[in-house]
Amino acid sequence: MSKTNIQVSIIMATYNRAHFIAETLLSIQNQTFQEWECHIIDDGGTDNTAEVIQPILEKDTRFSFHKRPEQYQKGLPGCRNFGLDLAQGQYIIFFDDDDIVHPQNLECCVAEFSNPDIAFCRYQRAAFTGDFEYQFDYAKDYTKFAVYSKDVEKMLTYKLPFNSCAVMWRKSCFNQNRFVESLMFAEEWELYSRILSSGVQGVSINKTLFFGRKHYNSNTGEFSRRNEMRVVSKKEAVLLIVDNLHKRNMMTSSLLRFFVQMALGYKKYHLFSEILSKLDLSLGQQIYWRVLYAFLPLRLSLNRLKKKLIK
């Protein structure tokens, strides 16, 4: 395909996923929208991924395979930043190397960009374990709603989650925004909130267009098991987010409370005190939040007990 025909650049980081990646690439080949390129970025894997995908690369030149250069830090963020520098399309989407993409994914998203005010298209994501059951909903009628910069609070509190592989972006969103390469978890949470807080608007469509594979060795699985590297990364992502929102005057009381409550799970990392250090709080405000933090565990316990009694 001529570079001039590329509309969507798919960026896929990979690391030792030879047993999953071929099925993922097939789901990309099966897209109803065909004007795409897919940059597969290897993060220094040691399995036979390159051998597994070689037949696909030879038959379909829209796929390209690259080793992450040393100037990009090892990890998912560095690979994705490299992919952004390679991208030729006007739209960007990140796919993981072990998931399944709905055949209409690119088609539905690109159609939404006919509105020039739309900077991103968010959609629904479902999770699966084991073998994937190929039963797709091909209906083209779906509801949707607008997403604005003010909705960054919903995004950060997971009321409107922005999964890393469930959003297509205009490439221009990354002109001034890149992944923080030192983050090994929650890197998309931090970056996407930064983009959304910059004033862009988008759309969210109520159609499931991506299917995430749940398995033991995923980054999310490691975070759930309190892997030190993943946990520390989440803490650092929180601090970056708090700093960005403070600079933009977008830190609300309810959002600060959300982060303060989150800090209860990061006591050994002193997250609460570091959050307060990012903010220009008066002495009275500091006392308020310190008292709230001290009594929050008791209050949460009482709320849980109350819910049990009501049931």
Helices and strands as residue ranges (DSSP letters): G 3-5, E 8-14, H 21-29, E 36-42, H 49-59, E 63-67, H 76-86, E 91-94, E 100-101, H 105-112, E 120-128, E 144-147, G 149-151, H 152-156, E 167-170, G 171-174, H 187-197, E 202-213, H 219-224, H 228-247, H 253-263, G 264-269, H 271-277, H 283-310
